[in-house]
Amino acid sequence: MSSTTEGAHATHATHATLTIPGSDKTAELPLLTGTLGPQVADIRKLQAQTGIFTFDPGYGETASCESKITYIDGDEGVLLYRGYPIDQLAEKSTFLEVAHLLMFGELPTEAEFEAFNRGVTMHTMLHEQVRRFFDGFRRDAHPMAVLCGVVGALSAFYPESVNVNDPREREISAFRLIAKIPTITAWAYKYSTGQPFMYPRNDLSYAENFLYMMNAVPPEPYRKNPILERAMDRILILHADHEQNASTSTVRLAGSTGANPFACIAAGIAALWGPAHGGANEAVLKMLGEIGHKDNIPAFIAEVKDKNSHTKLMGFGHRVYKNFDPRAKIMQQTCHEVLGELGIKHEPLLELAMELEKIALDDDYFVSRKLYPNVDFYSGIILKAMGFPTTMFTPLFALARTTGWISQWMEMIADPSQRIGRPRQLYTGAAKRDYVSIDQRG
């Protein structure tokens, strides 16, 4: 496989001087400059020089690593995979091409793509003993619980994966994860419905194979649908990576201990499960359902503006993007294509979503706060139209993001400057005190 050569390590030519008030201690902080984005102050020697360290809950102002994979400019609404704009990749590329790009740094040549595609498809099947794992779950178990358990258990079937310092073993593990996560995800759904598992078909594309395993049943021939296949491919591309978010940082933090890649990806799945991270598109559908009709939108908007109300406008705005989410326009276009292909001309949820979008974008309250539609605003409607239950929305997100997670994990392991994650804390508990026997307390 090809390897990345673009970009370079961060450089520094200037310093910032930090002086601690009331003392003669100072620190010279190198200012690092990346390919794009603001300068970053290197604080690695701050405590050694001054005896203090920084306080940054949520790490929102802290760069935890150096990466060449994804770049986001939230103010300008920019998302780049290895330098390529997300809209170009979603329009012109395929998910497996993007997977190669994220993993190895370059879009593949025809020969490289053939080898990469073969490397993925030869690993799509699951060990038959893994198949039995599903029987240990309740039928109503959330699919994310199934994904966490089965993905983490894969390390028991591939013990060589614990050798994370072997580049070849890392690459094989990456192929296995990218190849098997659609099978695991589809089987989690089939198990919940009581339908028989459909084994992967390597004659189908990555997206079509997943749709086949989700929707096919043994007694009937499966009918391919290029429009739905393309829609699924775009959804996977748009969600493949998103820089150092909560789940990606979790994968890196777990990986910094030397844990095997299956355990690290299972940790990422667990982090994504949280409703503040991976469940946003499900929340959009719930919100639209609660609004119910276009006539109810003005009253809903009034509740959103009311400071004493807990009503939130889901699917608008983003913690990172302070402008339009660059993925939203592509998702909106895809939404119309899917609904047109399925013959859904008057989808109440879509009409309601469009009206809500129009009203919100004409309202200075939302415009001044730059609350524009994000990718989740439309993705939930698409998935619902394609027949996915809401419980499968987050597993689909995990399926797509596995490629980004494993790419980030591979980059981290190969980085000679990486070290075990060990955040500090601002301690506010009790000072040192002596033990008091139980008869003397109170």
N, C-alpha and C positions, 0 to 999 in steps of 0.2 A: 504494500500500500504506500501511497505517497505521504510525505510528511510536510508540515507547514514550514515555510521559510519567511513568510511575510512578517512585517513588524520587527520590533527589537525590544530589548529590555528597557525599562524606564531609565531615564538619564537625569542627572541633577548637575546644575552648574551654579546654583545660588543657594543661599541658606536664609532661614528666618531665625532671629535671635529671640529667645523667650527669657525674660527676666522675672524671677520670683520676688514679688513685693516683700519688703521687710527682711531680705537676705541678700547676700552677695552671690547667690547661685544663678547661673544662666545656662541655657542649653542652646546649642547650635543645631537647628533642625534642617536637614537637607530638604530642599523642595524638589520633588520628583516630577518629571514631565513625561506623560504617556503620548501615544500617537494622537489621541483625541481627548477632550475633556479638560477639566481644571487641574491645576497643579495640586500635588498631594504632599503634605508635610510628613516626613518620616520621623515617627516618634519612638522608634525602637530603643533608642538610648536615653529617652527622656528621664526615666526613673533613675538610671545609673548616674546621670548628671545632676539631677535636682532632688531626687527622693520623692517625686510625685508621679502619678499617672493620670490618665484621662478618664472622664465619666461620660459615657455615650450610650444610654439605654436604647436597645434595638439596633445599635451599630449603624444608625442612619447617616452619620457623618464620618464613618470610619471605613477605609479600604482594607479589607481583610486579606486580600491576596492580589497578585499581579496576574492578569489573564489576557489572552489574545482571542478569546472566543466570541463574546458578545459585547456590543457597545450600545448604550442607551443615552440619549439626550432628551430628558423629560420635558425641558422647556420648549424645545423645537419639535417634539413629537417624532424623534428619530429612533429606529431600532435597526441595528446592523448585525448580521451574522458573518463573522470573519471579514467585515468590510462591505458586504453586499446588503443593500436595502431590502427589508423584509418584503416589501410589495413586489419587487422584481423576482425574488425567489418564489413567492406564492403564486405569481402569475405564470412564470416560465419554467420553473424547476419541478422536481418531484421530491417526495419525502426522503427516499433513500439517497438521492443526490445530496440533499441538505444534510442528512446524517453523515455522509462521507465528509462533507465540508466541515461540519462541526468537529468531527473526530480528528481529521487529518489536516485541516487548514486550507484545503483547495477543493474546488469543484473537480470531479473526476474526469479523466479522459474516457473514451469509450472502453478501452481495455481495462482501465482501473475500475470503472463502474461494473463491468462484467464480473471482475474478480470480487468486488465488494458485494454485489448482489448475490453471487454464489456463496460468499462467506456468511451472509445472513440466512439465506434460504436453507442451507444445509443444517441449520440449528433450530428450525421452527418447531420441531416435535418436542414433546415432553416425555421424560422417562415414565414408563407405565406405572411405576410405584408412586410417582408424583401425582398421577391421576387419582390414586386412592386417597390422597390428602383431602380432596374436596368432600369426601364422604364424612369426614370428621367435623365438618361445619354444619350448623343448622341451616335449613333451607332459606330462612329469612335473614341470614347473616348479611351484613352490609358488604358489598363487593370489595370495598377498600380493606376490610378486615381480612378477606380471603387473599387479596393481593399482598398485604403485609406478610401474612404467614407463609404463603407459597414461595414468594420471591426470596424471603430470608432463608427458607429451607433448601433452596437450590445449592447452597454451599455444601450441604451434606452429600450431594450427588457429584460435585466437582471439587474434591478436596485440594486439587492442585491450584485452585483459584486463590488459596491463602498466600501463595507466593507472589505477592503484589510487586516485588522488585524485579520480576522477570517480565520484560516488555512483551514477549510473545504471549505469556499467560494473561497479561492484562488485555491484550487485543482479543484473544479468544473469549475471555469473559465478556468483553463488550459486545462481540457478535452474539453470544448466547443471550444476553439480556435483551438486546434490541430485537432479536428473532423470537424469543419466547414470550415476551410481555403481551403481544396480541393474543397468543394462544391462552395464556393464563387469564387475561381480561375477559375474553369471549367465553371461556369455560366457567368463569365465576358467574356470568350472566345465565348461561345455560343451566347451571346447577340450581340457580334460584327459581327458574321456571319449570324445572323437572324435565326439560327436553334433553335428548341425548347429545353428548359432546360431538362436535364435528372436528375431525382432524384437519390440520392445515394442508393447503394445496399449494405446492411450490410453483405451479404453472400460472398462478395469479399474481398480480402486483401486491405490494405490501398492504395498501389500503383495501384493495378488493378482497384479499385473503382474509383480512379481519372482518369485513362485512359478511363474507361467506360463512365464517365460523360463528358469527353472531346470529345470522338469519336463516341459514340453510337447515333443512330437515331431511332425513334419509329418504322418505317416500316420494319426495317431489324434486324435480330438476331445479337447479339453481339458475336464476336469470341474472346475468350481469347488468349493471346499469352504469355507464360511463360518467353520467352527470353526478350521481351519488358517490362514485369512486373518486372523482376529482374533488368533490366537496370534502370528503373525508381526508384526502391527501392535503388539502389546504389547511384544514383544521389542525392536522398533525404538524405541518410546517410552522404555522403561526404560534403553536404552543411548545415548540421543540426546546427552546431555551429562552431565558429572560434574565440573564446576568446573575448577580449574587442575591437572589431572593431568599426567603426563609427556608424553602425545601432544598435549594441548591447549596446554601450555606450549611444546612444540616448534613448533606452528603459529604461535603468537604470536611466538616468537623469530625464526622465519624471516620472518614478516610484518613484523617491526620493521625489516628491512633494505629494505623496499619491494619484495620479491619478489612475482611475480604469484601469484594465489590458487591456481592449479593446482599450482605448485611447493610452496606452503605446505601444501596438503592432502596432497600426496605425501610431504612430510616427516613429517606426522602419521601417515600410514599406516606409514611405516618405523619410527617410534617405537612404534606399537601392536603391530608384529610381534614385539617382544620377549616371551619367555615370561613374564616377570615382570609384564607389563601386559595384553596382549590374549589370552594363551593359557591363562588360568586355568580356563575351563570344559573345555577339552580335557584339562587336567591332572586334573580331577575324574574324568572317565571313565577315564583311565589308572589312577588310584588304585583306583577301584571294580573295574576289571578285575583288578588285582593282588590285591585282597582275595579276590575270587572267590566267596565264599559267606558267608552270615550267621554261620555257625559260626566263621569265621576273624576276626570283628571283635574279640573280646576280645584276641587275640594282637596284632592290628594296633594297637589302642589302647595296649597295653603298650609297643609299639615307639615310638609317638609320644611317650609320656611319658619314655622312656629318653633321658637327656641324651647318652649316647654313641652313639645311633642317629641316622641322617640322615633317618629317616622323618618325613614331614610330613602333617598332616591338611589336605588340599586342599579348598577350598570353604567353609572355616569361618574366621571372622574377616576383618577388612579393615583396611588401613592407616589408613583414615579413620574407619570406623564402630567405635565402642567399645561398641556396643549391637547390636540387630538391624539388619541391612541392610533398609531399608524396601522395597526391590525384591524381596526374597526371598519374602515372603508371596504377592505377586502372581504370581511365577514358579511357586511351588508349586501354586497354584490352577490356573494355566494348564497346568501339567504334567499334572494329573489330567484336565482337559478334553481335551487332545490325545490322551492314552492311551485315554480312553474313546471318543473319536470314531474312533480307529483300531482299536478292538477289542482293544487290548493290555491284557488283564486281569491277567496275571501277568508283568509285565516284571521280570526278575531284577534288573536294575540299579536300578529304582525301589524294589523291595522292599529291596534291599541298602542303598540310600541312606536310606530311611525308618528302617530299623533302626539304621544308623550315627548318624543324627540323634538318634534317641531315646536311644541309649546315651550319646552325647556330651553331650546336654543334661541328663542325670541325673548326670553325673560332675562332681564339684566341681572337679576339675583344669581342666576346660574352662570351667565356669560362672564360676569365680573369675577366670579370664583373659578372660572375656567373648568367648569364641570361638563365636559364633553362626553359623548358615548364612548365606552371602551369595548374591547373585544367580547366581553361577557354579555353585553347587551343583546347581541344577535346570535351568539353561538348556542345559547339555550333554545332559542326558537328553531334553529336548524336541526339540532339533535332531536328535539321533540317531533318535528315533522318527519324525521327519518325513522322514528319509531323507538328511540332510546328512552327508557324510563329515567326519571331524574336521578335515581340511585346510581346510574351508570355514568353520569356526567363527570364526576371527579375521577373515576377509574380511567375514562378516556383521556383526561388531562394527564394522568400519571403515565399512560401508554406513550403519549407524545413526548412528555418531559424526560422519560427514561434516556432518550438519546442525548439530551443536553446534560443530564446528570452524569452519565458515564463519560462524556467528553470532558466535563469539568473535573471529574475524578481522575481520569488519565493524565490531564494536564497537571493537576496538583501533585500526583505521585512522582511525575517526572521532573518537578521543579526542585532543584537542589536547595532552594532557600526555604522550602516548606518545613514546618515544625508542628508538633502536636498542638492542637488548639487548647488554649488555657486562658479564657477571659479573666480579668480581675473584677473586684467588686468594691463598692463603697459600703463598708460595714457600719450599720446603725443599731446593732443589737446591744445587749448589756456589756458593760465593761467586765474585766476579770473580777471574779468573786469566789469566795470559799464555800465549800459544801456545808450544808446545815442538815443535821439528822432530822428525820420526819417528826420526832416528838418535840422538836424546838421550832418548827415552822408555824406560821400563822400569826 
